[in-house]
Amino acid sequence: LDARFQHAIDRAAMVAGLDDTDSYVAQWRRESAELAGDLAAAVATEITRINAAYNRDRLERLVRSGGVEEAI
């Protein structure tokens, strides 16, 4: 993903008070999905989807809410 995502994640963590590694990493989440066919194409499609779904305004709202989407 674009570097803008990492920057937003770091800023949101500071807003949320997650300033130590353990509390920061504890908030990470993963989702698994089965993929059929070309893995590289599936990854490219997902990156395109995420980039489109999280424009600058949405990321800024997430930062201000400490990374909690339900709060925005």
MOPAC internal coordinates of N, CA, C and O (Angstrom, degrees):
PM7 1SCF
backbone

  N    0.0000 0     0.00 0     0.00 0    0    0    0
  C    1.4491 1     0.00 0     0.00 0    1    0    0
  C    1.5224 1   110.01 1     0.00 0    2    1    0
  O    1.2310 1   121.59 1   -16.53 1    3    2    1
  N    1.3165 1   114.55 1   163.47 1    3    2    1
  C    1.4565 1   120.77 1   178.09 1    5    3    2
  C    1.5262 1   110.68 1   -62.12 1    6    5    3
  O    1.2310 1   120.81 1   -27.93 1    7    6    5
  N    1.3192 1   116.07 1   152.07 1    7    6    5
  C    1.4629 1   121.75 1   178.81 1    9    7    6
  C    1.5236 1   111.78 1   -60.18 1   10    9    7
  O    1.2310 1   119.90 1   156.41 1   11   10    9
  N    1.3306 1   117.79 1   -23.59 1   11   10    9
  C    1.4691 1   120.40 1  -179.66 1   13   11   10
  C    1.5245 1   111.53 1   -59.06 1   14   13   11
  O    1.2310 1   120.15 1   150.88 1   15   14   13
  N    1.3112 1   117.32 1   -29.12 1   15   14   13
  C    1.4623 1   120.53 1   178.42 1   17   15   14
  C    1.5301 1   111.17 1   -68.69 1   18   17   15
  O    1.2310 1   120.05 1   134.36 1   19   18   17
  N    1.3097 1   117.51 1   -45.64 1   19   18   17
  C    1.4666 1   120.22 1   179.05 1   21   19   18
  C    1.5158 1   110.90 1   -63.50 1   22   21   19
  O    1.2310 1   120.53 1   139.21 1   23   22   21
  N    1.3257 1   116.59 1   -40.79 1   23   22   21
  C    1.4671 1   119.95 1   178.20 1   25   23   22
  C    1.5277 1   110.50 1   -62.06 1   26   25   23
  O    1.2310 1   120.42 1   136.21 1   27   26   25
  N    1.3275 1   116.80 1   -43.79 1   27   26   25
  C    1.4712 1   120.63 1   179.57 1   29   27   26
  C    1.5274 1   110.71 1   -65.11 1   30   29   27
  O    1.2310 1   120.19 1   139.24 1   31   30   29
  N    1.3172 1   117.24 1   -40.76 1   31   30   29
  C    1.4704 1   121.26 1   179.06 1   33   31   30
  C    1.5275 1   110.30 1   -61.60 1   34   33   31
  O    1.2310 1   120.59 1   133.96 1   35   34   33
  N    1.3220 1   116.47 1   -46.04 1   35   34   33
  C    1.4649 1   120.08 1   179.97 1   37   35   34
  C    1.5257 1   111.31 1   -63.38 1   38   37   35
  O    1.2310 1   120.07 1   136.92 1   39   38   37
  N    1.3149 1   117.47 1   -43.08 1   39   38   37
  C    1.4653 1   121.00 1   179.77 1   41   39   38
  C    1.5263 1   111.00 1   -65.64 1   42   41   39
  O    1.2310 1   120.26 1   137.87 1   43   42   41
  N    1.3362 1   117.11 1   -42.13 1   43   42   41
  C    1.4680 1   120.64 1   179.08 1   45   43   42
  C    1.5243 1   110.67 1   -63.72 1   46   45   43
  O    1.2310 1   120.24 1   142.38 1   47   46   45
  N    1.3209 1   117.14 1   -37.62 1   47   46   45
  C    1.4673 1   120.88 1   178.54 1   49   47   46
  C    1.5233 1   110.59 1   -61.97 1   50   49   47
  O    1.2310 1   120.20 1   140.02 1   51   50   49
  N    1.3083 1   117.22 1   -39.98 1   51   50   49
  C    1.4665 1   120.26 1   178.70 1   53   51   50
  C    1.5295 1   110.63 1   -66.68 1   54   53   51
  O    1.2310 1   120.19 1   139.12 1   55   54   53
  N    1.3323 1   117.24 1   -40.88 1   55   54   53
  C    1.4697 1   121.02 1   177.27 1   57   55   54
  C    1.5252 1   109.79 1   -60.86 1   58   57   55
  O    1.2310 1   120.63 1   140.56 1   59   58   57
  N    1.3323 1   116.41 1   -39.44 1   59   58   57
  C    1.4661 1   121.56 1  -178.38 1   61   59   58
  C    1.5298 1   112.63 1   -79.00 1   62   61   59
  O    1.2310 1   120.29 1   175.92 1   63   62   61
  N    1.3226 1   117.05 1    -4.08 1   63   62   61
  C    1.4590 1   119.99 1  -179.74 1   65   63   62
  C    1.5159 1   113.68 1    79.34 1   66   65   63
  O    1.2310 1   120.39 1  -161.23 1   67   66   65
  N    1.3101 1   116.85 1    18.77 1   67   66   65
  C    1.4689 1   121.09 1   179.63 1   69   67   66
  C    1.5258 1   108.50 1   -91.98 1   70   69   67
  O    1.2310 1   120.94 1  -105.85 1   71   70   69
  N    1.3183 1   115.80 1    74.15 1   71   70   69
  C    1.4520 1   119.75 1  -173.21 1   73   71   70
  C    1.5276 1   114.29 1  -100.24 1   74   73   71
  O    1.2310 1   120.18 1  -176.50 1   75   74   73
  N    1.3264 1   117.27 1     3.50 1   75   74   73
  C    1.4621 1   118.99 1   173.43 1   77   75   74
  C    1.5282 1   108.63 1  -117.59 1   78   77   75
  O    1.2310 1   121.20 1   -25.06 1   79   78   77
  N    1.3078 1   115.30 1   154.94 1   79   78   77
  C    1.4650 1   121.08 1  -173.13 1   81   79   78
  C    1.5178 1   112.78 1   -57.71 1   82   81   79
  O    1.2310 1   119.68 1   135.34 1   83   82   81
  N    1.3170 1   118.21 1   -44.66 1   83   82   81
  C    1.4634 1   120.77 1  -176.49 1   85   83   82
  C    1.5273 1   112.01 1   -61.37 1   86   85   83
  O    1.2310 1   120.17 1   133.30 1   87   86   85
  N    1.3145 1   117.28 1   -46.70 1   87   86   85
  C    1.4695 1   119.13 1  -179.01 1   89   87   86
  C    1.5213 1   110.82 1   -70.14 1   90   89   87
  O    1.2310 1   120.38 1   146.43 1   91   90   89
  N    1.3152 1   116.89 1   -33.57 1   91   90   89
  C    1.4643 1   122.34 1   178.31 1   93   91   90
  C    1.5323 1   110.34 1   -64.32 1   94   93   91
  O    1.2310 1   120.97 1   127.63 1   95   94   93
  N    1.3196 1   115.75 1   -52.37 1   95   94   93
  C    1.4695 1   121.03 1  -177.52 1   97   95   94
  C    1.5277 1   111.33 1   -68.25 1   98   97   95
  O    1.2310 1   119.45 1   148.93 1   99   98   97
  N    1.3113 1   118.65 1   -31.07 1   99   98   97
  C    1.4658 1   121.59 1   179.71 1  101   99   98
  C    1.5274 1   112.07 1   -62.07 1  102  101   99
  O    1.2310 1   120.24 1   158.80 1  103  102  101
  N    1.3144 1   117.15 1   -21.20 1  103  102  101
  C    1.4636 1   121.18 1  -178.90 1  105  103  102
  C    1.5280 1   112.92 1   -87.03 1  106  105  103
  O    1.2310 1   119.85 1   170.17 1  107  106  105
  N    1.3071 1   117.90 1    -9.83 1  107  106  105
  C    1.4554 1   120.54 1  -179.32 1  109  107  106
  C    1.5142 1   109.43 1   -65.85 1  110  109  107
  O    1.2310 1   121.04 1   -31.59 1  111  110  109
  N    1.3059 1   115.62 1   148.41 1  111  110  109
  C    1.4623 1   119.07 1   174.55 1  113  111  110
  C    1.5221 1   108.56 1  -137.30 1  114  113  111
  O    1.2310 1   122.01 1   -26.28 1  115  114  113
  N    1.3036 1   113.75 1   153.72 1  115  114  113
  C    1.4609 1   121.29 1   179.45 1  117  115  114
  C    1.5065 1   108.14 1  -127.64 1  118  117  115
  O    1.2310 1   121.50 1   -31.17 1  119  118  117
  N    1.2973 1   114.73 1   148.83 1  119  118  117
  C    1.4545 1   120.75 1   173.38 1  121  119  118
  C    1.5168 1   107.73 1  -129.72 1  122  121  119
  O    1.2310 1   120.87 1   -44.96 1  123  122  121
  N    1.3036 1   115.95 1   135.04 1  123  122  121
  C    1.4570 1   121.15 1   177.97 1  125  123  122
  C    1.5138 1   109.54 1  -103.80 1  126  125  123
  O    1.2310 1   121.71 1   -30.15 1  127  126  125
  N    1.3133 1   114.34 1   149.85 1  127  126  125
  C    1.4596 1   119.96 1   177.28 1  129  127  126
  C    1.5215 1   108.07 1  -148.91 1  130  129  127
  O    1.2310 1   121.36 1   -37.09 1  131  130  129
  N    1.3085 1   114.99 1   142.91 1  131  130  129
  C    1.4601 1   119.14 1   175.49 1  133  131  130
  C    1.5146 1   108.71 1   -79.36 1  134  133  131
  O    1.2310 1   121.17 1   -41.55 1  135  134  133
  N    1.3163 1   115.36 1   138.45 1  135  134  133
  C    1.4516 1   120.76 1   179.15 1  137  135  134
  C    1.5139 1   109.44 1  -122.73 1  138  137  135
  O    1.2310 1   121.35 1   -43.53 1  139  138  137
  N    1.2903 1   115.02 1   136.47 1  139  138  137
  C    1.4594 1   120.39 1   175.13 1  141  139  138
  C    1.5227 1   107.59 1  -113.93 1  142  141  139
  O    1.2310 1   120.61 1   -39.81 1  143  142  141
  N    1.2963 1   116.44 1   140.19 1  143  142  141
  C    1.4566 1   119.10 1   177.23 1  145  143  142
  C    1.5145 1   112.95 1    92.48 1  146  145  143
  O    1.2310 1   121.42 1    32.32 1  147  146  145
  N    1.3189 1   114.88 1  -147.68 1  147  146  145
  C    1.4562 1   123.27 1  -173.07 1  149  147  146
  C    1.5301 1   111.64 1   -75.66 1  150  149  147
  O    1.2310 1   120.39 1   -66.04 1  151  150  149
  N    1.3197 1   116.87 1   113.96 1  151  150  149
  C    1.4583 1   122.15 1  -178.16 1  153  151  150
  C    1.5288 1   111.40 1   -62.02 1  154  153  151
  O    1.2310 1   119.85 1   135.81 1  155  154  153
  N    1.3173 1   117.89 1   -44.19 1  155  154  153
  C    1.4658 1   121.16 1  -178.88 1  157  155  154
  C    1.5215 1   111.14 1   -60.90 1  158  157  155
  O    1.2310 1   120.22 1   139.94 1  159  158  157
  N    1.3172 1   117.18 1   -40.06 1  159  158  157
  C    1.4668 1   120.69 1   178.72 1  161  159  158
  C    1.5194 1   110.80 1   -67.50 1  162  161  159
  O    1.2310 1   120.18 1   140.65 1  163  162  161
  N    1.3269 1   117.26 1   -39.35 1  163  162  161
  C    1.4627 1   121.07 1   178.95 1  165  163  162
  C    1.5259 1   110.59 1   -65.08 1  166  165  163
  O    1.2310 1   120.24 1   139.18 1  167  166  165
  N    1.3242 1   117.14 1   -40.82 1  167  166  165
  C    1.4638 1   121.13 1   178.36 1  169  167  166
  C    1.5268 1   109.94 1   -65.03 1  170  169  167
  O    1.2310 1   120.06 1   135.30 1  171  170  169
  N    1.3143 1   117.48 1   -44.70 1  171  170  169
  C    1.4642 1   121.20 1   178.93 1  173  171  170
  C    1.5215 1   111.39 1   -60.44 1  174  173  171
  O    1.2310 1   120.41 1   139.85 1  175  174  173
  N    1.3197 1   116.83 1   -40.15 1  175  174  173
  C    1.4651 1   121.29 1   178.13 1  177  175  174
  C    1.5192 1   110.68 1   -64.38 1  178  177  175
  O    1.2310 1   120.09 1   137.22 1  179  178  177
  N    1.3167 1   117.44 1   -42.78 1  179  178  177
  C    1.4656 1   121.24 1  -179.88 1  181  179  178
  C    1.5243 1   111.28 1   -67.24 1  182  181  179
  O    1.2310 1   120.05 1   140.03 1  183  182  181
  N    1.3113 1   117.51 1   -39.97 1  183  182  181
  C    1.4635 1   120.64 1   176.99 1  185  183  182
  C    1.5210 1   110.33 1   -61.70 1  186  185  183
  O    1.2310 1   120.20 1   136.43 1  187  186  185
  N    1.3138 1   117.22 1   -43.57 1  187  186  185
  C    1.4638 1   121.36 1   177.76 1  189  187  186
  C    1.5188 1   110.52 1   -61.21 1  190  189  187
  O    1.2310 1   120.09 1   137.66 1  191  190  189
  N    1.3219 1   117.43 1   -42.34 1  191  190  189
  C    1.4649 1   121.73 1  -179.84 1  193  191  190
  C    1.5281 1   110.76 1   -63.52 1  194  193  191
  O    1.2310 1   120.59 1   133.82 1  195  194  193
  N    1.3193 1   116.48 1   -46.18 1  195  194  193
  C    1.4657 1   120.56 1  -178.48 1  197  195  194
  C    1.5263 1   110.77 1   -65.47 1  198  197  195
  O    1.2310 1   120.20 1   135.48 1  199  198  197
  N    1.3288 1   117.21 1   -44.52 1  199  198  197
  C    1.4616 1   120.25 1   178.14 1  201  199  198
  C    1.5247 1   111.58 1   -58.90 1  202  201  199
  O    1.2310 1   120.22 1   140.23 1  203  202  201
  N    1.3199 1   117.19 1   -39.77 1  203  202  201
  C    1.4661 1   120.74 1   179.49 1  205  203  202
  C    1.5257 1   111.40 1   -71.46 1  206  205  203
  O    1.2310 1   120.14 1   143.05 1  207  206  205
  N    1.3131 1   117.33 1   -36.95 1  207  206  205
  C    1.4660 1   121.52 1  -176.01 1  209  207  206
  C    1.5264 1   112.75 1   -74.61 1  210  209  207
  O    1.2310 1   119.99 1   152.40 1  211  210  209
  N    1.3238 1   117.62 1   -27.60 1  211  210  209
  C    1.4641 1   121.59 1  -175.75 1  213  211  210
  C    1.5246 1   110.05 1  -116.32 1  214  213  211
  O    1.2310 1   121.50 1  -102.49 1  215  214  213
  N    1.3367 1   114.74 1    77.51 1  215  214  213
  C    1.4592 1   118.76 1   177.06 1  217  215  214
  C    1.5292 1   109.65 1   -73.93 1  218  217  215
  O    1.2310 1   120.64 1    -1.38 1  219  218  217
  N    1.3097 1   116.38 1   178.62 1  219  218  217
  C    1.4678 1   121.58 1  -176.43 1  221  219  218
  C    1.5280 1   111.98 1   -57.66 1  222  221  219
  O    1.2310 1   120.06 1   135.96 1  223  222  221
  N    1.3334 1   117.49 1   -44.04 1  223  222  221
  C    1.4659 1   120.80 1  -178.85 1  225  223  222
  C    1.5262 1   111.80 1   -63.40 1  226  225  223
  O    1.2310 1   120.21 1   137.03 1  227  226  225
  N    1.3264 1   117.19 1   -42.97 1  227  226  225
  C    1.4637 1   120.01 1  -179.59 1  229  227  226
  C    1.5239 1   110.78 1   -65.01 1  230  229  227
  O    1.2310 1   120.43 1   138.30 1  231  230  229
  N    1.3226 1   116.79 1   -41.70 1  231  230  229
  C    1.4658 1   119.49 1   178.13 1  233  231  230
  C    1.5237 1   110.99 1   -63.69 1  234  233  231
  O    1.2310 1   119.87 1   139.79 1  235  234  233
  N    1.3216 1   117.86 1   -40.21 1  235  234  233
  C    1.4678 1   120.36 1   178.81 1  237  235  234
  C    1.5265 1   111.12 1   -64.53 1  238  237  235
  O    1.2310 1   120.00 1   141.32 1  239  238  237
  N    1.3176 1   117.61 1   -38.68 1  239  238  237
  C    1.4696 1   120.33 1   176.64 1  241  239  238
  C    1.5233 1   110.23 1   -63.94 1  242  241  239
  O    1.2310 1   120.55 1   139.90 1  243  242  241
  N    1.3198 1   116.55 1   -40.10 1  243  242  241
  C    1.4639 1   120.24 1   177.29 1  245  243  242
  C    1.5296 1   111.37 1   -63.98 1  246  245  243
  O    1.2310 1   120.53 1   139.39 1  247  246  245
  N    1.3102 1   116.60 1   -40.61 1  247  246  245
  C    1.4656 1   119.88 1   177.50 1  249  247  246
  C    1.5192 1   109.76 1   -60.42 1  250  249  247
  O    1.2310 1   120.24 1   130.84 1  251  250  249
  N    1.3292 1   117.14 1   -49.16 1  251  250  249
  C    1.4709 1   120.99 1  -177.65 1  253  251  250
  C    1.5250 1   112.22 1   -62.53 1  254  253  251
  O    1.2310 1   120.31 1   150.56 1  255  254  253
  N    1.3452 1   117.01 1   -29.44 1  255  254  253
  C    1.4669 1   120.24 1  -178.97 1  257  255  254
  C    1.5301 1   112.19 1   -90.88 1  258  257  255
  O    1.2310 1   120.30 1  -172.55 1  259  258  257
  N    1.3143 1   117.02 1     7.45 1  259  258  257
  C    1.4609 1   120.23 1  -179.72 1  261  259  258
  C    1.5152 1   112.62 1    73.34 1  262  261  259
  O    1.2310 1   120.55 1  -157.73 1  263  262  261
  N    1.3301 1   116.56 1    22.27 1  263  262  261
  C    1.4588 1   121.29 1   176.95 1  265  263  262
  C    1.5094 1   115.08 1    88.52 1  266  265  263
  O    1.2310 1   120.43 1  -172.62 1  267  266  265
  N    1.3258 1   116.79 1     7.38 1  267  266  265
  C    1.4664 1   120.76 1  -178.90 1  269  267  266
  C    1.5202 1   108.54 1   -98.50 1  270  269  267
  O    1.2310 1   120.94 1   -72.03 1  271  270  269
  N    1.3187 1   115.81 1   107.97 1  271  270  269
  C    1.4617 1   120.22 1  -175.39 1  273  271  270
  C    1.5200 1   112.60 1   -65.75 1  274  273  271
  O    1.2310 1   119.60 1   145.30 1  275  274  273
  N    1.3205 1   118.38 1   -34.70 1  275  274  273
  C    1.4622 1   120.68 1  -179.13 1  277  275  274
  C    1.5230 1   111.24 1   -62.67 1  278  277  275
  O    1.2310 1   120.33 1   158.06 1  279  278  277
  N    1.3243 1   116.98 1   -21.94 1  279  278  277
  C    1.4651 1   121.23 1  -177.43 1  281  279  278
  C    1.5276 1   112.51 1   -81.97 1  282  281  279
  O    1.2310 1   119.91 1   169.26 1  283  282  281
  N    1.3378 1   117.78 1   -10.74 1  283  282  281
  C    1.4679 1   118.99 1  -177.07 1  285  283  282
  C    1.5029 1   112.80 1   -98.53 1  286  285  283
  O    1.2310 1   120.10 1   180.00 1  287  286  285

